[in-house]
């Protein structure tokens, strides 16, 4: 059984940050009651194509986007704008350990479903509120979406090719990382709050903002700026603190080189047939290589063009120099290492027979991840859950 077996989560979130968090909790064994608007459901149900094909090969109503983030949950169709719907939510909240929501600040208060109201009835409830800008501050009332947060939170300013090169300019990351990281922070915060409740019996509200999380996970780029005062710039695939640590063109594609220390640099130079480069005073240490980046990289680029990506991988791996190809997603799912780790799986689905999923990457030794079911059809569990409430 999963480590969170017996934990109940009332999920009032939609789109990505909240559903990503609750999918992880489902993988860990928690019961998730996903509340959806009758007849409409989570917004992402309509974010396609692509849509899952049914058994006849026709598009179903299940979008790939929705299917990426809602497995293991029970879909309960409830209209929270009605008195009867609000009564159902209060009943479920009274039996839940955790509530996750991503309404605008104050959005649930008018329905009597805010933290103050529900915690008065259930003081042990852990109530996780995910918003664009948090519960306080001048912009607390604004809606927040991933791309805008990537921009405002600094990520786009350091993502993309360097100024002066073809294709230069700020870029967003290819997936909604601000949402996904907020979901990950939400899970860790919820687990910390559960630990506190186990010791004290006290629930609490978690105030989590997309912008805050985006600012927080700039990590070394943040501290680079705060210590040096120099604003980080876009560097394409290069690293601000390590050299050489970037993609190099090869005879047939690209190789991502990740030299992390001076020994690896000397080994890399040996493989490239230029061992003297590692003894050059400009390049002997990483500190020197970062300072002399503009002199070193042009010396390395023509060397990497002499062999294929696969040949460089083989030669560099033999000397324990980290490197790898730049795979597209199709290549990722044919990578022997990815396959050996079981990262692709299929779950039974009532419309398509089976639906593909990407496995949870966590490997527990005693409480393995469990996949409780495919992402549910809209309202598939309403009757079952409401019947259970009547029996409680």
Steps between C-alpha positions, in 0.01 A plus 500: 500500500608856435640701792193729506243220507202616708563872441206678336538804277220731389621647171333826398779589260511494124738547206856409610668612825237356735419190292871424465534505879194281555609250233826453691304451822284243320812315384611488863173329594269783608132503403429806283149638456530721192212748499394608149227719355214283372498478121823700465768361728861608532595761238775275368247238387447733202866589435565308182569350256635246549215303654505136607368268229208274592484131407371592154792736437298819536584797720348466847425786738820425699781744416864398528559802725236389751628141485851617591411618849190330643559127540399320816220745588125472548303752295204642691278742307370763745370852439656696785294810415188329640410446863479123450841495332655700782350259753664208317839675502471568873415135561802387300726759666394370842629155397813619320852545627599746229323751276674640191353799313616759249216751490578871497552651843162506675338297223373228734401730785171595335406132503598448864784271391799713598760391754349700787158341453614141446771499767244612758317172435815292445805651679726217381443583132807584291379758247739569212420813297690543174468838327696708254626754752408377848243601760668836575673783314388759245439242225333233714171536314647448153479178302831330430589279205820306443651687204439838660657379824802359313543849355439705813693263725823532299517159334445624144777758541757221542348255250587521132793573275752771581445850368670556166455142378233366260177428687595718795230619734315386812325164484258316722578143598326235289276377783315696768781483755366777725181299547683170536745634756216656697338157505822344627538765771136437593565129554803561721311764700199269544720216621672735747160618624386138540807431713420802716137388537609151598692653791258776600158420352506847346413567137599816315470696177781489246530821295689415181553742211621419148712816496662419835591149388635628168722749682614237750613237254729724297748359754863576409397772254335687788807482721732577209318832471462570873873447562646659185239760408535385137165424335505145353478489121372243254774254404324250277598152619805628690532515879573824688736338753659200322701476175483306271140412579290543184392345171757458223422426134631162386530343156134388509326700773576634846668377816418644842828510690487536880856535630462546874858511626861540396570126475213461257630793295846341473339171397286679243805670350676164481205347310494799265869444424604829657635417848705822502179703534459372855847633586441842346502752790179653362313172539656295782224578752130553464539853638742578217283328240196708598709817465644383167182344361519706179851369427435134585171421327620593147793262550270211594227545240696384190629199692150376582395533135746226404293206637136401535305548820499125566877476451564783744263342752693173484843663524411743777307243704812282503679786677204574731427838344124575527329563167190400308294552187224759470206262460156586373208351691472202265866420564447539876242221498730269306800566725605166655560660839157665503339173396693300760375733773138438401421864426234413241188314613140439392187508714160350429255757364122463445495686166830406336575168665837633611653842549876571498653660806841611621600331823570677826883514523511422875606146590407409860660186643216419743191693387500496118314752291155373404299597195142495623346550158501701181393864501124478561218589265310812606278416798585130482507463879229745604241240592747275681643784711159648584370157599804459725424836662149385582634186665760683709 
